[in-house]
């Protein structure tokens, strides 16, 4: 999943990155909804008869698709694979019916980095703590952890009050509009502005759950859905922000770091609830506020050319509202 996100971000122009990632999110929510139907229809059988065939089919389809998927031009450039880069760029130009780049000009563009360039070698995890990258590493890790922990806590909370199948399907239906709304919001407000907005909406939802926790009114039922909607949107935007903010030399490991922090939040969600009975929603509010404040540490990534190494200065290609 991380590799797919990085690949499509590197191939997408700035104004389409949010739409591409939202499309992946829509496929994810649709898969959850489909899974509910399949699980309910086969509820009397073993989960192995569901998971194994589906994963085998997925592996075959993915293998066929990836066999024809081109390598990222940025990766080829960084690795000094100029011959492959020239062929790929010419193929892209031909597919898009534009003038093919001159071989000599492209070769000059693809000249290998100077011998003293330490980023010519394979990516190192240590780049995540490079002074220029350290704030991004902190923000991505904290925000991903916070929004994923919140997502799974509210998911568990909703499942306790409803039937498991109904709660899962309801949540998937709530998440699907994210694919329609998040791209427009992130392109208009910027990645940081959209994150602030969704963290604020999630906080309102959490406060509503706290104050209406014992109520059985329709209003009380809205707040958990509000949190889940915001959580899905936050996760989508965080993947975009991470892929745009980490340079090519550590983009894969950077996105993986954020996803690992998120998975850690999901992993401890049940333990988190049991360790803080009666106070876990309040702690989630504090984490949301901390995540919003941490955004001040990094630059806006919308409309920015992707950097190839930590020393490269970010270059804005257009205003946020034009992305």
C-alpha positions as CSV (number, residue, x, y, z in Angstrom):
1,X,0.0,0.0,0.0
2,X,2.8,2.4,0.9
3,X,4.6,1.8,-2.4
4,X,1.4,2.3,-4.4
5,X,0.8,5.7,-2.7
6,X,4.4,6.8,-3.3
7,X,4.3,5.7,-6.9
8,X,1.1,7.4,-7.8
9,X,2.2,10.6,-6.0
10,X,5.4,10.7,-7.9
11,X,3.6,10.2,-11.2
12,X,0.9,12.8,-10.5
13,X,1.0,16.6,-11.1
14,X,0.3,18.6,-7.9
15,X,-3.3,19.4,-8.6
16,X,-4.2,15.7,-9.0
17,X,-2.3,14.1,-6.1
18,X,-5.3,14.5,-3.7
19,X,-7.7,13.0,-6.2
20,X,-5.5,10.0,-6.8
21,X,-5.1,9.2,-3.1
22,X,-8.8,9.8,-2.5
23,X,-9.5,7.3,-5.3
24,X,-7.4,4.7,-3.4
25,X,-9.4,5.5,-0.3
26,X,-12.7,5.1,-2.1
27,X,-11.5,1.6,-3.2
28,X,-10.6,0.8,0.4
29,X,-14.0,1.8,1.7
30,X,-15.7,0.0,-1.1
31,X,-13.7,-3.1,-0.2
32,X,-14.8,-2.8,3.4
33,X,-18.5,-2.6,2.3
34,X,-18.1,-5.5,0.0
35,X,-16.3,-7.5,2.8
36,X,-19.4,-7.0,5.1
37,X,-21.6,-8.6,2.5
38,X,-19.3,-11.5,1.8
39,X,-18.7,-12.1,5.5
40,X,-22.4,-12.0,6.3
41,X,-23.2,-14.4,3.4
42,X,-20.5,-16.9,4.6
43,X,-20.9,-16.3,8.3
44,X,-21.4,-20.0,9.0
45,X,-18.0,-21.0,7.4
46,X,-14.4,-20.5,8.2
47,X,-12.7,-17.2,7.6
48,X,-9.9,-19.1,5.8
49,X,-12.3,-19.9,2.9
50,X,-12.8,-16.2,2.5
51,X,-9.3,-14.8,3.1
52,X,-7.1,-17.3,1.3
53,X,-8.9,-17.3,-2.2
54,X,-9.3,-13.5,-2.1
55,X,-5.6,-13.0,-1.3
56,X,-4.5,-15.5,-4.0
57,X,-6.7,-13.7,-6.6
58,X,-5.3,-10.4,-5.4
59,X,-1.7,-11.6,-5.7
60,X,-2.3,-12.8,-9.3
61,X,-4.0,-9.6,-10.4
62,X,-1.4,-7.4,-8.7
63,X,1.5,-9.3,-10.2
64,X,0.0,-8.8,-13.7
65,X,-0.6,-5.1,-13.2
66,X,2.8,-4.4,-11.6
67,X,4.5,-6.3,-14.4
68,X,3.6,-3.4,-16.8
69,X,3.9,-0.6,-14.2
70,X,6.9,1.7,-15.0
71,X,9.5,2.6,-12.4
72,X,9.4,6.1,-11.0
73,X,11.5,8.5,-13.1
74,X,12.7,10.2,-9.9
75,X,14.0,6.9,-8.5
76,X,15.8,6.2,-11.7
77,X,17.4,9.6,-11.7
78,X,18.5,9.3,-8.1
79,X,20.0,5.9,-8.7
80,X,21.9,7.1,-11.8
81,X,20.1,4.7,-14.2
82,X,20.2,7.2,-17.1
83,X,19.6,4.7,-19.9
84,X,16.3,3.4,-18.3
85,X,15.3,7.0,-17.5
86,X,15.7,8.2,-21.1
87,X,13.6,5.3,-22.5
88,X,10.9,5.8,-19.9
89,X,10.7,9.6,-20.5
90,X,10.4,9.0,-24.3
91,X,7.7,6.4,-23.7
92,X,5.8,8.8,-21.5
93,X,6.1,11.6,-24.1
94,X,4.8,9.2,-26.8
95,X,1.9,8.0,-24.7
96,X,0.8,11.6,-23.9
97,X,1.3,12.6,-27.6
98,X,3.7,15.4,-26.8
99,X,7.1,16.2,-28.3
100,X,9.7,13.7,-27.4
101,X,12.6,15.1,-25.4
102,X,15.9,15.3,-27.2
103,X,18.3,12.5,-26.2
104,X,21.2,14.8,-25.5
105,X,19.1,17.2,-23.4
106,X,17.6,14.4,-21.4
107,X,21.0,12.9,-20.9
108,X,22.2,16.2,-19.5
109,X,19.2,16.4,-17.2
110,X,19.9,12.8,-16.1
111,X,23.5,13.3,-15.4
112,X,24.5,11.2,-12.4
113,X,25.0,13.1,-9.1
114,X,28.6,14.2,-8.3
115,X,30.7,11.6,-6.5
116,X,30.5,13.4,-3.2
117,X,26.7,13.3,-3.2
118,X,25.8,11.0,-0.3
119,X,22.3,10.6,-1.6
120,X,23.4,8.6,-4.6
121,X,23.5,5.5,-2.4
122,X,20.5,3.6,-1.2
123,X,18.2,5.3,1.2
124,X,19.0,5.1,4.8
125,X,16.6,5.3,7.7
126,X,18.9,7.8,9.3
127,X,17.7,10.4,6.8
128,X,14.4,10.6,8.8
129,X,16.4,12.4,11.6
130,X,18.2,14.7,9.2
131,X,17.8,18.3,10.5
132,X,15.8,19.3,7.5
133,X,13.6,16.2,7.7
134,X,13.2,15.8,11.4
135,X,10.1,18.1,11.8
136,X,8.3,16.3,9.0
137,X,9.1,12.9,10.7
138,X,7.7,14.2,14.0
139,X,4.6,15.7,12.5
140,X,3.8,12.7,10.3
141,X,4.4,10.2,13.1
142,X,2.3,12.1,15.6
143,X,-0.6,13.0,13.3
144,X,-0.8,9.5,11.9
145,X,-0.7,7.9,15.3
146,X,-3.4,10.3,16.6
147,X,-5.9,10.0,13.8
148,X,-5.6,6.2,13.5
149,X,-5.9,5.6,17.3
150,X,-9.0,7.9,17.2
151,X,-10.4,6.0,14.2
152,X,-10.1,2.5,15.9
153,X,-11.3,3.7,19.3
154,X,-14.4,5.2,17.8
155,X,-14.8,2.1,15.7
156,X,-14.7,-0.1,18.8
157,X,-17.1,2.3,20.6
158,X,-19.6,2.1,17.7
159,X,-19.4,-1.7,17.5
160,X,-20.4,-2.1,21.2
161,X,-23.7,-0.3,20.7
162,X,-24.7,-1.8,17.3
163,X,-24.5,-5.1,15.5
164,X,-21.0,-5.7,14.1
165,X,-22.1,-6.0,10.5
166,X,-24.3,-2.9,10.7
167,X,-21.6,-0.8,12.4
168,X,-19.0,-1.8,9.8
169,X,-21.2,-1.1,6.8
170,X,-22.5,2.2,8.3
171,X,-18.9,3.3,8.8
172,X,-17.8,2.4,5.3
173,X,-20.8,4.3,3.8
174,X,-19.8,7.4,5.9
175,X,-16.2,7.1,4.7
176,X,-17.0,6.9,1.0
177,X,-17.9,10.7,0.6
178,X,-14.4,11.4,1.8
179,X,-13.2,10.6,-1.7
180,X,-15.4,13.3,-3.1
181,X,-14.8,16.1,-0.5
182,X,-11.2,15.7,0.6
183,X,-9.5,16.5,-2.8
184,X,-11.4,19.7,-3.3
185,X,-10.8,20.8,0.4
186,X,-7.1,19.9,0.3
187,X,-6.5,21.7,-3.0
188,X,-8.3,24.8,-1.8
189,X,-7.1,25.0,1.8
190,X,-3.8,23.3,1.4
191,X,-2.7,20.1,3.1
192,X,-2.2,21.8,6.5
193,X,-5.4,23.8,6.3
194,X,-7.4,20.7,5.5
195,X,-5.7,18.8,8.4
196,X,-6.6,21.6,10.8
197,X,-10.2,21.6,9.6
198,X,-10.6,17.8,10.0
199,X,-8.8,17.6,13.3
200,X,-11.2,20.3,14.5
201,X,-14.3,18.5,13.2
202,X,-13.0,15.3,14.9
203,X,-12.5,17.1,18.1
204,X,-16.1,18.4,18.0
205,X,-17.2,14.9,17.4
206,X,-15.2,13.6,20.4
207,X,-16.6,16.3,22.6
208,X,-20.1,15.4,21.5
209,X,-19.5,11.7,22.3
210,X,-18.2,12.8,25.8
211,X,-21.2,14.9,26.6
212,X,-23.9,12.7,25.0
213,X,-22.3,9.3,25.9
214,X,-25.3,8.2,27.9
215,X,-27.9,9.6,25.5
216,X,-29.9,7.5,23.0
217,X,-31.0,10.4,20.9
218,X,-30.3,10.7,17.1
219,X,-28.0,13.6,17.8
220,X,-25.8,11.4,20.0
221,X,-25.5,8.9,17.1
222,X,-24.1,11.5,14.7
223,X,-21.0,12.3,16.7
224,X,-19.2,8.9,16.3
225,X,-19.9,9.0,12.6
226,X,-18.5,12.5,12.5
227,X,-15.3,11.3,14.1
228,X,-15.0,8.3,11.7
229,X,-15.6,10.5,8.7
230,X,-12.9,12.9,9.9
231,X,-10.5,10.0,10.7
232,X,-10.8,8.6,7.2
233,X,-10.1,12.1,5.7
234,X,-7.2,12.7,8.0
235,X,-5.5,9.4,7.0
236,X,-5.9,10.3,3.3
237,X,-4.4,13.7,3.7
238,X,-1.5,12.5,5.9
239,X,-0.5,10.0,3.2
240,X,-0.4,12.9,0.6
241,X,1.5,15.2,3.0
242,X,4.0,12.5,3.8
243,X,4.6,11.6,0.2
244,X,5.0,15.3,-0.8
245,X,7.2,16.3,2.2
246,X,9.7,13.5,2.3
247,X,12.4,13.7,-0.5
248,X,12.8,11.0,-3.0
249,X,15.8,9.6,-1.2
250,X,13.6,8.6,1.8
251,X,10.1,9.0,0.5
252,X,9.2,5.3,0.8
253,X,10.7,4.9,4.3
254,X,9.1,8.2,5.3
255,X,5.6,7.1,4.2
256,X,6.2,3.7,5.8
257,X,7.2,5.5,9.1
258,X,3.9,7.4,9.1
259,X,1.9,4.2,8.3
260,X,3.8,2.3,11.1
261,X,2.9,5.0,13.6
262,X,-0.7,4.8,12.5
263,X,-0.8,1.0,12.7
264,X,0.7,1.3,16.2
265,X,-2.2,3.5,17.2
266,X,-4.6,0.9,15.8
267,X,-2.7,-1.9,17.6
268,X,-2.9,-0.3,21.0
269,X,-6.5,1.1,20.7
270,X,-8.2,-1.6,22.7
271,X,-5.5,-1.5,25.4
272,X,-5.7,2.3,25.4
273,X,-9.4,2.1,26.1
274,X,-9.0,-0.4,29.0
275,X,-6.1,1.6,30.5
276,X,-8.0,4.9,30.6
277,X,-11.6,4.0,31.4
278,X,-13.8,7.1,31.3
279,X,-10.9,9.3,30.1
280,X,-9.8,8.0,26.7
281,X,-11.9,10.4,24.7
282,X,-10.4,13.3,26.6
283,X,-6.9,12.0,25.8
284,X,-7.8,11.8,22.1
285,X,-8.9,15.4,22.2
286,X,-5.4,16.4,23.6
287,X,-3.7,14.3,20.9
288,X,-5.7,16.1,18.3
289,X,-4.8,19.5,19.6
290,X,-1.1,18.5,19.8
291,X,-1.2,17.3,16.2
292,X,-2.7,20.6,15.0
293,X,-0.1,22.6,16.9
294,X,2.7,20.4,15.4
295,X,1.7,21.4,11.9
296,X,3.4,24.8,12.6
297,X,6.8,23.0,12.4
298,X,6.5,22.1,8.7
299,X,6.0,23.9,5.4
300,X,2.9,23.6,3.2
301,X,3.4,20.9,0.6
302,X,0.5,21.6,-1.8
303,X,1.7,22.9,-5.1
304,X,5.3,22.1,-4.4
305,X,7.7,20.2,-6.6
306,X,8.9,17.0,-5.0
307,X,12.4,17.3,-3.5
308,X,14.9,14.6,-4.3
309,X,17.2,14.9,-1.2
310,X,17.0,16.7,2.2
311,X,19.2,19.6,1.1
312,X,17.1,20.5,-1.8
313,X,15.0,23.7,-1.2
314,X,11.3,23.3,-1.8
315,X,10.0,25.1,-5.0
316,X,6.3,26.1,-5.2
317,X,4.9,25.6,-8.7
318,X,1.5,27.3,-8.0
319,X,-0.7,28.8,-5.4
320,X,-2.6,26.5,-3.0
321,X,-6.0,27.4,-4.5
322,X,-4.6,26.7,-8.0
323,X,-3.4,23.2,-7.1
